[in-house]
Amino acid sequence: MTPSLAFHLDIGDQVEIGSRPYYFDGVQPDGAVYFRSPQGTSYPDLLIEDENGHPRRPTVSEINKLFAEDVLILRSKPSSIAARRMAREMQLNAQQCREMDSKSIFRVRMAAYCDEHCKSLSDEAMLPVIAKALKEPQIAKENTGKWDPHPSTVREWMRSRGQPHRRKPRDGVAMTGRCKDPFKVRGPVEPFVHNLLQACLANDRRQVQAHYDRYVAEIATINRGLPLNRKRLVRDNDGCWQPSNEDAVFRRPDQPHKPVSYSTFWRKTRDESSRHLLGLAITPQAAEARYGGGGFTERPPFGSLCELDETPVPTLFLVDDNTHIPMGTATATYMVEACTKALVGWDICPEAASSASLLRTICHANSIKDVPEDLLQKFPDLPYVRLKPDRITVDNSPGAHSSHVEDACAEAYISIRWTGKAKPKDKVHVERVIGTQLEMLFKKLPQHNYDIALMRKFGFNPDVQVLCPFSKARELLDRACFTYNISRHA
């Protein structure tokens, strides 16, 4: 019969003898124990000298003696759980583990007690063992909250927090919030990181779906072998992603790449956008700005936030170009990009603004503009001042509260934000632009002969208003907005 060790070892388990690691290779029928040295090391397998000075394999009794004298130390196998591997790598004593997590020592001692006394891992067999363990003085003093853990919880501790006879206090430290869950991206990582950072910086959970759709579209573009029409993110020496001047071009794969699931993308956006990780996981500059006493503020991307408002033009009365039928007092609608203060969309309509005028303004912002000929010769890029906004701030006007405005914007991944009641400062940029526009808007009004009596029936006041054809009002509005964009202003 083959003799056995006083402790349990499986073939391949690692031990430490005399500060040197060895791997257990089995026990022979004659009682010799084989411990081999790691591959590539300069020392041989474990051998001892006999009475004649010849090297030989140690016996079971000699290995048991080394274990009793703490010369042989058992080492745990690497855990398959990243959080438990990280906890195992922390060089902490029992007091430090207790300060980090008050339940850490309790978990380890409870798991070690159940290792010795549980003959089965069923709930029925573990319940009396757990009840008896809670009465042990060494375990009871660590259970400060008088916690009675369920057998399923103790089973999880026994499986994941170390191994029998090798459990350390650091195995009991909870790693929630201290370790990220690993996951695998099957395909290029750069499109995932690029859209993940955009979703985190937007800081709006309602836009996660839009950024995920852009990520899926980029994967489909790569599968077709086409460029992404943007600059590429690269890793620096510290492992952080940084923008570069390289074009984002990827090789067409033999097998199409598959994007990660939406739930994974949403979960990573939530984790990376948290207050703790936002300064640690995005850029070193963000960490320096938060904790280094300095840094810089990243400018938000063009179009991330726009402000939209409408205002009546009290000095203008619109008339139909062909029939000369009075149309009513003019109302202008403006959309301003909040970062650059640029006018990106505008519209003019008779009478009060409506949901149609708001939608026309949003559409005009993403359209090529009609520029007057004299301005186009000096500034040939003016027609291409266009964008698709991510968020639009509007007030509580009846047109903005129309349901189909929000539905139409949602289909284009544009979120609508409303200001507070009677709080014009919530969209102060567009309010200031409106004041400037009313001063410079209609300085060159045309002179026409209309039926003044007919106009008065529709509310025309010749003392304060000027008659203007609708097409001419639109032309003057375009000129005023382009003049505003090319002028120097604060």
C-alpha positions as CSV (number, residue, x, y, z in Angstrom):
1,M,0.0,0.0,0.0
2,T,1.3,3.4,-1.0
3,P,1.8,5.7,2.1
4,S,0.1,9.0,2.1
5,L,1.0,12.5,3.1
6,A,-0.5,14.2,6.2
7,F,-2.0,16.9,4.0
8,H,-3.7,16.8,0.6
9,L,-1.8,17.4,-2.6
10,D,-2.8,16.9,-6.2
11,I,-0.2,16.3,-8.9
12,G,0.9,19.6,-10.3
13,D,0.2,21.6,-7.1
14,Q,2.8,24.2,-6.1
15,V,4.6,24.2,-2.8
16,E,7.4,26.3,-1.4
17,I,10.3,24.6,0.3
18,G,13.2,26.7,1.6
19,S,11.9,29.7,-0.3
20,R,12.1,27.8,-3.6
21,P,9.0,26.8,-5.5
22,Y,8.4,23.1,-6.5
23,Y,5.6,21.2,-8.2
24,F,4.3,17.9,-6.6
25,D,4.8,15.0,-9.0
26,G,3.4,12.1,-6.9
27,V,4.3,9.5,-4.2
28,Q,5.9,6.2,-5.3
29,P,4.9,2.8,-3.7
30,D,8.3,2.7,-1.8
31,G,7.3,6.0,-0.1
32,A,9.6,8.4,-2.1
33,V,8.0,11.8,-2.8
34,Y,8.8,13.5,-6.1
35,F,8.9,17.3,-6.2
36,R,10.2,18.7,-9.6
37,S,11.6,22.2,-10.0
38,P,10.0,24.7,-12.4
39,Q,11.2,24.6,-16.0
40,G,14.1,27.0,-16.7
41,T,15.3,27.2,-13.1
42,S,19.0,26.7,-12.1
43,Y,18.3,24.3,-9.2
44,P,17.4,20.5,-9.6
45,D,14.4,18.6,-8.3
46,L,14.0,18.2,-4.5
47,L,16.7,15.9,-3.2
48,I,18.1,15.3,0.3
49,E,21.4,13.6,1.4
50,D,21.3,10.2,3.1
51,E,23.7,8.9,5.7
52,N,26.3,8.2,3.1
53,G,26.1,11.7,1.6
54,H,24.3,10.5,-1.6
55,P,21.3,12.5,-2.9
56,R,18.0,10.8,-2.8
57,R,14.2,11.5,-2.9
58,P,12.6,12.5,0.4
59,T,10.2,10.0,2.1
60,V,6.7,10.7,3.2
61,S,7.7,11.0,6.9
62,E,10.4,13.5,6.0
63,I,8.0,15.6,4.0
64,N,5.4,15.5,6.8
65,K,8.1,16.7,9.2
66,L,9.0,19.6,6.9
67,F,5.3,20.5,6.8
68,A,5.0,20.4,10.6
69,E,8.0,22.7,11.0
70,D,6.5,25.2,8.4
71,V,9.5,24.6,6.1
72,L,7.1,23.4,3.4
73,I,4.4,25.9,2.6
74,L,1.4,25.1,0.4
75,R,0.6,27.6,-2.4
76,S,-2.9,28.0,-3.9
77,K,-3.6,27.4,-7.6
78,P,-4.3,30.5,-9.7
79,S,-8.0,31.3,-9.5
80,S,-10.0,31.5,-12.7
81,I,-11.7,34.6,-11.3
82,A,-9.8,37.8,-12.0
83,A,-11.1,39.5,-8.8
84,R,-9.8,36.7,-6.6
85,R,-6.4,36.6,-8.4
86,M,-6.1,40.3,-7.7
87,A,-7.0,39.8,-4.0
88,R,-4.5,37.0,-3.7
89,E,-1.7,39.3,-5.1
90,M,-2.3,42.0,-2.5
91,Q,0.5,41.7,0.2
92,L,-1.7,42.4,3.2
93,N,-1.6,41.0,6.8
94,A,-4.7,40.1,8.8
95,Q,-5.0,43.6,10.3
96,Q,-4.8,45.3,7.0
97,C,-7.4,43.0,5.5
98,R,-9.7,43.6,8.5
99,E,-9.4,47.4,7.9
100,M,-10.1,47.1,4.2
101,D,-13.1,44.7,4.7
102,S,-14.4,43.9,8.2
103,K,-15.8,40.6,7.1
104,S,-12.7,39.3,5.4
105,I,-11.3,37.2,8.4
106,F,-14.8,35.9,9.1
107,R,-15.2,34.6,5.6
108,V,-11.8,32.8,5.6
109,R,-12.3,31.2,9.0
110,M,-15.8,30.1,8.2
111,A,-14.6,28.5,4.9
112,A,-11.7,26.8,6.7
113,Y,-14.0,25.4,9.4
114,C,-16.4,24.0,6.9
115,D,-13.5,22.4,5.0
116,E,-12.7,20.3,8.1
117,H,-16.2,19.4,9.3
118,C,-18.5,19.3,6.3
119,K,-19.0,15.8,4.9
120,S,-21.3,17.0,2.2
121,L,-22.0,20.4,0.6
122,S,-25.8,20.1,0.7
123,D,-27.8,22.7,2.6
124,E,-29.1,20.0,5.0
125,A,-25.5,18.9,5.9
126,M,-24.1,22.4,6.1
127,L,-26.7,24.1,8.2
128,P,-25.7,22.4,11.6
129,V,-22.0,22.9,10.7
130,I,-22.5,26.6,10.2
131,A,-24.5,26.9,13.4
132,K,-21.7,25.2,15.3
133,A,-19.1,27.4,13.6
134,L,-20.8,30.6,14.7
135,K,-20.4,29.5,18.3
136,E,-16.6,29.1,18.0
137,P,-14.9,32.0,19.8
138,Q,-12.4,32.7,17.0
139,I,-15.2,33.0,14.4
140,A,-17.8,34.6,16.7
141,K,-15.5,37.6,17.5
142,E,-15.1,38.3,13.8
143,N,-18.8,38.2,13.2
144,T,-19.5,41.7,14.5
145,G,-22.9,42.0,12.8
146,K,-24.2,38.6,14.1
147,W,-24.4,37.5,10.5
148,D,-25.9,34.0,9.8
149,P,-24.7,33.2,6.3
150,H,-26.7,30.9,4.0
151,P,-25.1,27.6,2.9
152,S,-25.0,28.8,-0.7
153,T,-22.9,31.8,0.4
154,V,-20.5,29.6,2.3
155,R,-20.2,27.2,-0.6
156,E,-19.2,30.2,-2.8
157,W,-16.5,31.1,-0.2
158,M,-15.2,27.6,-0.2
159,R,-15.0,27.4,-4.0
160,S,-13.5,30.8,-4.8
161,R,-11.8,32.2,-1.8
162,G,-8.6,30.2,-1.7
163,Q,-8.2,26.4,-1.3
164,P,-8.4,24.0,1.7
165,H,-5.5,24.4,4.1
166,R,-4.2,27.3,2.0
167,R,-6.6,30.1,2.7
168,K,-5.1,33.5,3.5
169,P,-6.8,36.5,5.1
170,R,-6.5,38.4,1.8
171,D,-8.7,35.7,0.2
172,G,-11.7,37.0,2.2
173,V,-11.4,40.7,1.1
174,A,-14.4,41.6,-1.1
175,M,-13.3,43.1,-4.4
176,T,-16.5,44.8,-5.4
177,G,-15.6,48.2,-6.9
178,R,-11.9,47.3,-6.7
179,C,-11.6,45.1,-9.7
180,K,-13.1,45.4,-13.2
181,D,-14.9,42.4,-14.7
182,P,-12.8,41.2,-17.7
183,F,-14.5,40.6,-21.0
184,K,-13.4,39.8,-24.5
185,V,-13.9,41.9,-27.7
186,R,-14.1,39.6,-30.7
187,G,-12.6,41.9,-33.3
188,P,-10.8,45.2,-33.3
189,V,-10.8,46.9,-29.9
190,E,-10.3,50.5,-31.1
191,P,-13.9,51.1,-32.5
192,F,-15.3,49.8,-29.2
193,V,-13.0,52.1,-27.1
194,H,-13.7,55.1,-29.3
195,N,-17.5,54.8,-29.1
196,L,-17.3,53.8,-25.4
197,L,-15.4,57.0,-24.6
198,Q,-17.8,59.1,-26.6
199,A,-20.7,57.6,-24.6
200,C,-19.0,58.2,-21.3
201,L,-18.2,61.8,-22.1
202,A,-21.8,62.5,-23.2
203,N,-22.8,61.7,-19.6
204,D,-26.3,60.9,-20.7
205,R,-27.7,57.4,-20.4
206,R,-30.3,58.1,-23.1
207,Q,-27.6,58.4,-25.7
208,V,-26.0,55.0,-25.1
209,Q,-28.1,53.3,-27.7
210,A,-27.0,55.9,-30.3
211,H,-23.3,55.4,-29.6
212,Y,-23.8,51.6,-29.6
213,D,-25.4,51.9,-33.1
214,R,-22.4,53.9,-34.3
215,Y,-20.1,51.2,-32.9
216,V,-22.1,48.5,-34.8
217,A,-22.0,50.6,-38.0
218,E,-18.2,51.0,-37.7
219,I,-17.8,47.2,-37.3
220,A,-20.0,46.7,-40.5
221,T,-17.8,49.3,-42.3
222,I,-14.6,47.4,-41.3
223,N,-16.2,44.1,-42.5
224,R,-16.6,45.7,-45.9
225,G,-13.0,46.9,-45.9
226,L,-13.8,50.6,-45.9
227,P,-12.1,53.4,-43.9
228,L,-13.9,54.9,-40.9
229,N,-13.4,58.6,-42.0
230,R,-11.9,59.6,-38.6
231,K,-8.6,59.6,-36.7
232,R,-7.5,56.6,-34.9
233,L,-6.9,56.0,-31.2
234,V,-3.6,54.4,-30.2
235,R,-2.2,53.1,-27.0
236,D,0.8,54.9,-25.4
237,N,3.5,53.3,-23.3
238,D,1.4,53.5,-20.2
239,G,-1.5,51.6,-21.8
240,C,-3.8,54.6,-22.1
241,W,-5.7,55.4,-25.3
242,Q,-4.7,58.7,-27.0
243,P,-5.9,60.3,-30.2
244,S,-3.4,60.3,-33.1
245,N,-3.0,61.8,-36.6
246,E,-3.4,58.3,-38.2
247,D,-6.5,57.5,-40.2
248,A,-8.7,54.8,-38.8
249,V,-8.2,52.1,-41.5
250,F,-8.5,48.4,-40.7
251,R,-7.8,45.3,-42.8
252,R,-10.8,43.5,-44.2
253,P,-11.2,40.3,-42.1
254,D,-11.5,36.9,-43.6
255,Q,-14.5,36.2,-41.3
256,P,-16.8,39.1,-40.4
257,H,-16.3,40.6,-37.0
258,K,-19.1,40.5,-34.5
259,P,-19.8,43.5,-32.2
260,V,-20.2,43.1,-28.4
261,S,-23.8,42.9,-27.1
262,Y,-25.7,46.1,-26.2
263,S,-25.9,44.9,-22.6
264,T,-22.1,44.7,-22.4
265,F,-21.7,48.1,-24.0
266,W,-24.2,49.7,-21.6
267,R,-22.6,48.0,-18.6
268,K,-19.1,49.2,-19.5
269,T,-20.5,52.7,-20.1
270,R,-22.1,52.7,-16.7
271,D,-18.9,51.5,-15.0
272,E,-16.5,53.9,-16.8
273,S,-18.8,56.9,-16.2
274,S,-18.9,56.4,-12.5
275,R,-17.5,59.1,-10.3
276,H,-14.6,57.0,-9.1
277,L,-13.5,55.7,-12.6
278,L,-14.1,58.7,-14.8
279,G,-10.8,60.3,-13.8
280,L,-8.9,57.0,-13.6
281,A,-10.0,55.0,-16.7
282,I,-10.3,57.6,-19.5
283,T,-7.2,59.7,-19.8
284,P,-4.2,60.6,-17.6
285,Q,-5.0,64.3,-18.1
286,A,-8.4,63.7,-16.5
287,A,-6.7,62.1,-13.5
288,E,-4.3,65.0,-13.3
289,A,-7.2,67.5,-13.5
290,R,-9.1,65.7,-10.7
291,Y,-6.3,64.9,-8.3
292,G,-3.2,66.7,-9.4
293,G,-4.3,70.2,-8.7
294,G,-4.2,71.2,-12.3
295,G,-4.8,70.0,-15.9
296,F,-7.1,71.1,-18.7
297,T,-10.7,71.0,-19.6
298,E,-11.6,69.0,-22.7
299,R,-13.7,71.0,-25.1
300,P,-16.9,69.2,-25.9
301,P,-17.4,68.0,-29.5
302,F,-19.0,70.3,-31.9
303,G,-22.8,69.8,-31.8
304,S,-22.9,68.0,-28.5
305,L,-25.3,70.6,-27.1
306,C,-27.4,73.2,-28.9
307,E,-29.9,75.8,-27.8
308,L,-33.1,76.6,-29.7
309,D,-35.5,79.5,-29.2
310,E,-38.0,81.5,-31.1
311,T,-38.8,85.2,-30.9
312,P,-41.3,87.5,-32.6
313,V,-40.0,90.2,-34.9
314,P,-42.2,93.1,-33.9
315,T,-41.1,95.5,-36.7
316,L,-41.9,93.1,-39.5
317,F,-45.2,92.2,-41.2
318,L,-45.0,89.4,-43.8
319,V,-46.8,89.5,-47.2
320,D,-47.1,86.8,-49.8
321,D,-44.8,87.4,-52.8
322,N,-47.3,86.6,-55.6
323,T,-50.8,87.4,-54.3
324,H,-49.8,90.2,-51.8
325,I,-52.1,88.6,-49.3
326,P,-51.1,89.6,-45.7
327,M,-49.6,86.7,-43.7
328,G,-49.1,88.3,-40.3
329,T,-46.3,89.2,-37.9
330,A,-43.0,87.4,-38.4
331,T,-41.5,85.0,-35.9
332,A,-37.8,83.9,-36.2
333,T,-36.4,80.6,-34.8
334,Y,-32.7,80.2,-34.1
335,M,-30.5,77.3,-33.0
336,V,-27.1,78.1,-31.5
337,E,-24.2,75.7,-30.9
338,A,-23.5,76.2,-27.2
339,C,-19.7,75.7,-27.3
340,T,-18.8,77.9,-30.3
341,K,-21.9,80.2,-30.1
342,A,-22.3,79.7,-33.8
343,L,-25.7,80.0,-35.5
344,V,-26.2,76.6,-37.2
345,G,-29.9,76.7,-38.0
346,W,-32.7,79.3,-38.4
347,D,-36.2,79.7,-39.8
348,I,-38.8,82.4,-40.2
349,C,-42.6,82.0,-40.3
350,P,-45.7,84.1,-40.0
351,E,-47.6,84.4,-36.7
352,A,-46.5,82.2,-33.8
353,A,-43.9,79.5,-34.0
354,S,-45.1,75.9,-34.1
355,S,-43.6,72.4,-34.1
356,A,-43.2,72.6,-37.8
357,S,-40.9,75.7,-37.5
358,L,-38.8,73.9,-34.9
359,L,-38.4,70.8,-37.1
360,R,-37.5,73.0,-40.1
361,T,-34.8,74.7,-37.9
362,I,-33.3,71.4,-36.9
363,C,-33.4,70.2,-40.5
364,H,-31.8,73.5,-41.7
365,A,-29.0,73.0,-39.2
366,N,-28.0,69.8,-41.0
367,S,-28.5,71.2,-44.5
368,I,-26.2,73.0,-46.9
369,K,-27.0,76.7,-46.7
370,D,-27.9,79.2,-49.4
371,V,-25.3,82.0,-49.0
372,P,-25.6,85.4,-50.7
373,E,-23.3,85.8,-53.6
374,D,-21.1,88.5,-52.2
375,L,-20.5,86.6,-49.0
376,L,-19.9,83.3,-50.8
377,Q,-17.0,84.8,-52.8
378,K,-15.2,85.9,-49.6
379,F,-16.1,82.8,-47.5
380,P,-16.5,79.8,-49.8
381,D,-16.9,77.4,-46.8
382,L,-20.0,79.1,-45.4
383,P,-22.5,76.7,-47.1
384,Y,-21.0,73.8,-45.2
385,V,-21.6,75.1,-41.6
386,R,-23.8,72.2,-40.7
387,L,-24.2,69.6,-37.9
388,K,-26.5,67.0,-36.4
389,P,-27.0,68.0,-32.8
390,D,-26.8,65.4,-30.0
391,R,-28.9,67.4,-27.5
392,I,-31.1,70.5,-27.9
393,T,-32.2,72.7,-25.1
394,V,-35.7,74.3,-25.7
395,D,-38.1,76.3,-23.5
396,N,-41.6,75.4,-22.6
397,S,-43.3,76.8,-25.7
398,P,-46.3,74.9,-27.1
399,G,-44.4,74.0,-30.3
400,A,-41.6,72.4,-28.4
401,H,-43.9,70.3,-26.3
402,S,-45.5,68.7,-29.3
403,S,-45.1,64.9,-29.1
404,H,-44.1,64.5,-32.7
405,V,-41.2,66.9,-32.3
406,E,-39.7,64.6,-29.6
407,D,-40.6,61.5,-31.6
408,A,-39.0,62.8,-34.8
409,C,-35.8,63.8,-32.9
410,A,-35.7,60.4,-31.2
411,E,-35.6,58.7,-34.5
412,A,-32.5,60.7,-35.4
413,Y,-30.9,60.1,-32.0
414,I,-31.4,63.7,-30.9
415,S,-32.5,64.2,-27.3
416,I,-34.6,67.1,-26.2
417,R,-34.0,69.0,-22.9
418,W,-36.4,71.5,-21.5
419,T,-35.5,74.6,-19.4
420,G,-37.1,75.5,-16.1
421,K,-40.2,77.6,-16.0
422,A,-39.4,81.3,-16.4
423,K,-35.7,80.6,-16.4
424,P,-34.2,82.2,-19.6
425,K,-30.7,81.8,-18.2
426,D,-30.9,78.1,-18.8
427,K,-30.3,78.9,-22.5
428,V,-28.4,82.1,-22.1
429,H,-26.4,81.7,-25.4
430,V,-29.3,81.8,-27.7
431,E,-31.0,84.6,-25.8
432,R,-27.9,86.8,-26.3
433,V,-27.9,85.9,-30.0
434,I,-31.5,86.8,-30.4
435,G,-30.8,90.3,-29.0
436,T,-28.0,90.8,-31.5
437,Q,-30.1,89.5,-34.4
438,L,-33.0,91.8,-33.7
439,E,-30.6,94.8,-33.8
440,M,-29.0,93.9,-37.2
441,L,-31.7,91.8,-38.9
442,F,-33.8,94.1,-41.1
443,K,-31.7,97.2,-41.7
444,K,-32.2,97.2,-45.5
445,L,-35.9,96.7,-45.9
446,P,-37.5,96.9,-49.3
447,Q,-40.0,99.6,-50.4
448,H,-43.3,98.3,-51.7
449,N,-46.7,99.7,-52.4
450,Y,-49.4,97.6,-50.8
451,D,-53.1,98.0,-49.9
452,I,-52.6,99.5,-46.4
453,A,-56.3,99.3,-45.6
454,L,-56.3,95.6,-46.3
455,M,-53.1,95.1,-44.2
456,R,-54.7,96.9,-41.2
457,K,-57.5,94.3,-41.2
458,F,-54.9,91.6,-40.5
459,G,-53.2,93.5,-37.7
460,F,-50.7,95.7,-39.5
461,N,-49.5,98.7,-37.5
462,P,-47.8,101.2,-39.9
463,D,-46.4,103.2,-36.9
464,V,-44.1,100.3,-35.7
465,Q,-44.1,97.7,-38.6
466,V,-42.8,97.5,-42.1
467,L,-44.3,95.4,-44.9
468,C,-41.9,92.8,-46.4
469,P,-42.4,89.9,-48.8
470,F,-41.8,86.5,-47.3
471,S,-38.9,85.6,-49.7
472,K,-37.2,88.9,-49.0
473,A,-37.5,88.3,-45.2
474,R,-35.9,84.9,-45.7
475,E,-33.0,86.4,-47.7
476,L,-32.4,89.1,-45.1
477,L,-32.5,86.5,-42.3
478,D,-29.9,84.4,-44.1
479,R,-27.6,87.4,-44.6
480,A,-28.0,88.5,-40.9
481,C,-27.1,85.0,-39.7
482,F,-24.1,84.6,-42.0
483,T,-22.9,88.1,-41.0
484,Y,-23.2,87.1,-37.4
485,N,-21.1,83.9,-37.9
486,I,-18.3,85.7,-39.7
487,S,-18.1,88.7,-37.3
488,R,-15.9,88.8,-34.3
489,H,-18.0,88.7,-31.1
490,A,-17.6,87.5,-27.6
